[in-house]
Amino acid sequence: MDLGIAGRVAIVGASSKGLGYACAEALAREGGRVVMCARGEADLRAAAARVAAEAPTPPLAVPADLTQVGDIERLVAATEAHFGPPDILVTNIGGPPPGAWSEHDDAAYLAACERLLLHPLRLIRRCLPAMRARRWGRIVNITSLAVREPMPGLVLSGIFRTGLVSLCKAIATEVAPDGITVNNVAPGYFETDRARQLLQDQAERTGRSVDELREEAVAAMPMRRYPQPAELGSVVAFLCSEQASVVSGTTLPLDGGAMRGLF
């Protein structure tokens, strides 16, 4: 299927590894002109080189910390100078520290709000005017299954990513007449560094082994395996496509059927 996004300019957050990298790779393979960003410059350059080896257009790599307002402006300005205004925005950032609600102080709550809610809001606010002027745009936020079903130890993620989902529902309604869609994907546990770190944290708290906890987690998954980042990347690429023009304001669980709810 031709997704109809060849030549479209796409910014993908936190794209040096994991789910962000998978999205950048999928969009670049479809002919998108992709801008990748991450805090670690060495990992980012290496990731961009891997994408460039298989993409029609080499991606632009911009080192940036998306929790910093100045870096967001610099990222979008670099995109505009190199490729032109962004048509596609995929917001993504690593999760906050795990723990129960009572284990976090005010500073942790404020940092999580900055990280999970304010940074995507600032990116959307910066990118939307050009999308509206051209009457076409795709915004996809990588959130967490915690926005649909509370997950043990991920209270900070659940609170502020849920806030982002609510915000983007309002934005989606407002920009629909301009040919812009706004959606969220809510991944469960994928085969990523984040999932491995959460297992390590759980092992340290419980005294159990990482291998034992991993086997237990896999046994609880209907698919009996961890989904791979590339599987999420393909879904995000579809949501950014011409064919997904009537999909907006939705939050799509990507969990291999693990969520127990009906909706």
C-alpha positions as CSV (number, residue, x, y, z in Angstrom):
1,M,0.0,0.0,0.0
2,D,1.3,3.5,-0.9
3,L,0.7,5.6,2.2
4,G,0.8,8.8,0.2
5,I,3.4,10.5,2.4
6,A,6.4,10.5,0.1
7,G,8.0,13.9,0.4
8,R,6.1,14.9,3.5
9,V,8.3,16.4,6.3
10,A,8.1,14.5,9.6
11,I,9.6,15.3,13.0
12,V,10.0,12.3,15.3
13,G,10.9,12.8,19.0
14,A,13.3,10.7,20.9
15,S,14.2,8.8,17.8
16,S,17.7,7.4,18.4
17,K,16.3,4.2,19.7
18,G,13.2,2.2,20.7
19,L,9.8,3.2,19.6
20,G,10.8,6.6,18.3
21,Y,13.5,5.1,16.1
22,A,11.0,2.6,14.7
23,C,8.6,5.4,13.8
24,A,11.4,7.4,12.1
25,E,12.5,4.3,10.2
26,A,9.0,3.5,9.0
27,L,8.2,7.0,7.8
28,A,11.6,7.3,6.0
29,R,11.0,4.1,4.2
30,E,7.7,5.5,2.9
31,G,9.6,8.4,1.4
32,G,9.1,10.9,4.2
33,R,11.7,13.5,4.8
34,V,12.4,12.7,8.4
35,V,13.9,14.8,11.2
36,M,15.3,12.7,14.1
37,C,16.1,14.1,17.5
38,A,17.5,12.9,20.8
39,R,19.6,14.2,23.6
40,G,22.6,11.8,23.0
41,E,24.3,13.1,19.9
42,A,26.5,10.0,19.2
43,D,23.5,7.6,19.4
44,L,21.4,9.9,17.3
45,R,24.0,10.2,14.5
46,A,24.4,6.4,14.4
47,A,20.7,5.9,14.3
48,A,20.3,8.4,11.5
49,A,23.0,6.6,9.5
50,R,21.1,3.3,9.8
51,V,17.9,5.0,8.6
52,A,19.7,6.7,5.7
53,A,21.0,3.3,4.5
54,E,17.5,2.2,3.6
55,A,15.6,5.5,2.9
56,P,15.1,7.5,-0.3
57,T,16.0,10.7,1.5
58,P,18.6,10.8,4.3
59,P,17.1,12.0,7.6
60,L,18.2,15.2,9.4
61,A,19.6,14.5,12.9
62,V,19.2,17.4,15.4
63,P,20.5,16.8,19.0
64,A,17.8,18.2,21.3
65,D,16.4,17.9,24.8
66,L,12.6,18.2,24.2
67,T,12.0,19.3,27.8
68,Q,13.8,22.6,27.0
69,V,11.8,25.3,25.3
70,G,14.8,26.6,23.4
71,D,15.6,23.1,22.0
72,I,12.1,22.7,20.7
73,E,12.3,26.0,18.8
74,R,15.8,25.1,17.5
75,L,14.5,21.7,16.3
76,V,11.6,23.1,14.4
77,A,13.7,25.9,12.9
78,A,16.3,23.4,11.7
79,T,13.5,21.4,10.1
80,E,12.1,24.4,8.3
81,A,15.6,25.4,7.1
82,H,16.5,21.9,5.9
83,F,13.3,20.4,4.6
84,G,10.5,23.0,5.0
85,P,7.6,23.2,7.5
86,P,6.7,19.9,9.2
87,D,3.7,18.0,7.8
88,I,3.9,15.2,10.4
89,L,4.7,15.4,14.1
90,V,5.3,12.3,16.2
91,T,5.8,13.2,19.8
92,N,7.7,10.8,22.0
93,I,9.8,10.9,25.1
94,G,11.1,8.5,27.6
95,G,8.9,7.7,30.6
96,P,9.3,9.1,34.2
97,P,10.6,7.1,37.1
98,P,8.4,4.2,38.2
99,G,6.8,4.0,41.6
100,A,3.6,4.4,43.6
101,W,1.9,7.8,44.0
102,S,3.2,8.1,47.5
103,E,6.8,7.5,46.5
104,H,7.1,10.8,44.5
105,D,7.6,14.3,45.9
106,D,6.3,17.5,44.3
107,A,9.4,17.9,42.2
108,A,8.9,14.5,40.6
109,Y,5.3,15.4,39.7
110,L,6.3,18.7,38.2
111,A,9.1,17.1,36.2
112,A,6.7,14.5,34.9
113,C,4.3,17.2,33.8
114,E,7.0,19.1,32.0
115,R,8.2,15.9,30.3
116,L,4.9,14.2,29.4
117,L,2.4,17.0,28.9
118,L,4.1,20.3,28.3
119,H,6.8,19.2,25.8
120,P,4.3,17.7,23.3
121,L,2.0,20.7,23.8
122,R,4.8,23.1,22.9
123,L,5.7,21.0,19.9
124,I,2.1,20.9,18.7
125,R,1.7,24.6,19.3
126,R,4.8,25.4,17.3
127,C,4.0,23.1,14.3
128,L,0.3,23.6,13.9
129,P,0.2,27.0,12.3
130,A,2.0,25.8,9.2
131,M,-0.1,22.7,9.0
132,R,-3.2,24.8,9.1
133,A,-1.9,27.1,6.5
134,R,-1.4,24.2,4.1
135,R,-4.6,22.4,5.2
136,W,-2.9,19.1,5.9
137,G,-1.2,17.6,8.9
138,R,-0.7,14.5,11.0
139,I,0.1,14.5,14.7
140,V,0.6,11.2,16.6
141,N,1.6,11.1,20.2
142,I,3.2,8.0,21.6
143,T,1.7,7.6,25.1
144,S,1.3,4.5,27.2
145,L,-1.3,1.8,27.8
146,A,-1.5,3.5,31.3
147,V,-3.8,6.1,29.7
148,R,-6.4,3.3,29.1
149,E,-5.8,1.0,32.0
150,P,-3.7,1.9,35.1
151,M,-0.5,0.0,35.3
152,P,1.3,-0.9,38.5
153,G,4.2,1.5,39.3
154,L,3.5,3.8,36.5
155,V,1.3,6.4,38.2
156,L,3.3,9.5,36.9
157,S,3.1,8.2,33.3
158,G,-0.7,7.5,33.7
159,I,-1.5,10.9,35.1
160,F,0.2,13.2,32.6
161,R,-0.1,11.1,29.5
162,T,-3.8,10.9,30.2
163,G,-3.8,14.7,30.4
164,L,-2.1,14.8,26.9
165,V,-4.8,12.5,25.5
166,S,-7.5,14.8,26.8
167,L,-5.8,17.9,25.4
168,C,-5.3,16.3,22.0
169,K,-9.0,15.3,21.8
170,A,-9.8,19.0,22.1
171,I,-7.1,19.9,19.5
172,A,-8.3,17.2,17.1
173,T,-11.9,18.6,17.1
174,E,-10.6,22.1,16.5
175,V,-8.2,21.3,13.6
176,A,-10.4,18.7,11.8
177,P,-11.7,21.3,9.3
178,D,-8.1,22.1,8.3
179,G,-7.4,18.5,7.1
180,I,-5.3,17.8,10.2
181,T,-5.6,14.6,12.3
182,V,-4.5,14.1,15.9
183,N,-4.2,10.7,17.4
184,N,-2.4,8.8,20.1
185,V,-1.0,5.3,20.3
186,A,-0.9,3.6,23.7
187,P,1.8,0.9,23.7
188,G,2.0,-1.8,26.3
189,Y,5.3,-3.5,27.0
190,F,7.4,-3.6,23.9
191,E,10.9,-5.0,23.5
192,T,12.7,-1.7,24.4
193,D,15.3,-0.4,26.9
194,R,12.4,1.1,28.9
195,A,10.8,-2.3,29.3
196,R,14.1,-3.9,30.3
197,Q,14.7,-1.1,32.9
198,L,11.2,-1.5,34.4
199,L,11.9,-5.2,34.8
200,Q,15.2,-4.4,36.5
201,D,13.5,-1.9,38.8
202,Q,10.9,-4.5,39.7
203,A,13.6,-7.1,40.4
204,E,15.4,-4.8,42.8
205,R,12.2,-4.0,44.6
206,T,11.0,-7.6,45.0
207,G,14.2,-9.6,45.2
208,R,13.2,-11.7,42.2
209,S,15.3,-12.3,39.1
210,V,14.8,-10.3,35.9
211,D,14.5,-13.6,34.0
212,E,11.8,-14.9,36.2
213,L,9.9,-11.6,36.0
214,R,10.3,-11.5,32.2
215,E,8.9,-15.1,31.8
216,E,6.0,-14.2,34.0
217,A,5.3,-11.0,32.0
218,V,5.4,-12.9,28.7
219,A,3.1,-15.7,30.0
220,A,0.5,-13.0,30.8
221,M,0.6,-11.6,27.3
222,P,-2.0,-13.1,24.9
223,M,0.6,-13.2,22.1
224,R,3.1,-14.9,24.5
225,R,5.9,-12.5,23.4
226,Y,7.0,-8.9,23.6
227,P,5.9,-6.8,20.6
228,Q,8.7,-5.4,18.6
229,P,9.2,-1.6,18.0
230,A,8.9,-2.0,14.3
231,E,5.3,-3.2,14.7
232,L,4.4,0.1,16.4
233,G,6.3,2.0,13.7
234,S,4.1,0.6,11.0
235,V,0.9,1.6,12.8
236,V,2.2,5.1,13.3
237,A,3.1,5.4,9.7
238,F,-0.4,4.4,8.7
239,L,-1.9,7.0,11.1
240,C,0.3,9.6,9.3
241,S,-1.0,8.4,5.8
242,E,-3.5,9.8,3.4
243,Q,-5.6,6.6,3.9
244,A,-6.0,7.5,7.6
245,S,-7.6,10.8,6.9
246,V,-10.8,10.1,8.8
247,V,-9.0,8.7,11.9
248,S,-8.7,11.5,14.4
249,G,-9.1,12.1,18.1
250,T,-8.5,8.4,18.8
251,T,-6.2,6.5,21.2
252,L,-5.2,3.2,19.9
253,P,-4.0,0.5,22.3
254,L,-1.0,-1.4,20.9
255,D,-0.6,-4.2,23.4
256,G,-1.1,-7.5,21.7
257,G,-4.5,-7.8,23.2
258,A,-3.4,-7.5,26.8
259,M,-5.9,-4.8,27.8
260,R,-9.0,-6.3,29.5
261,G,-11.5,-3.5,28.7
262,L,-13.8,-3.4,25.8
263,F,-13.0,0.2,24.7
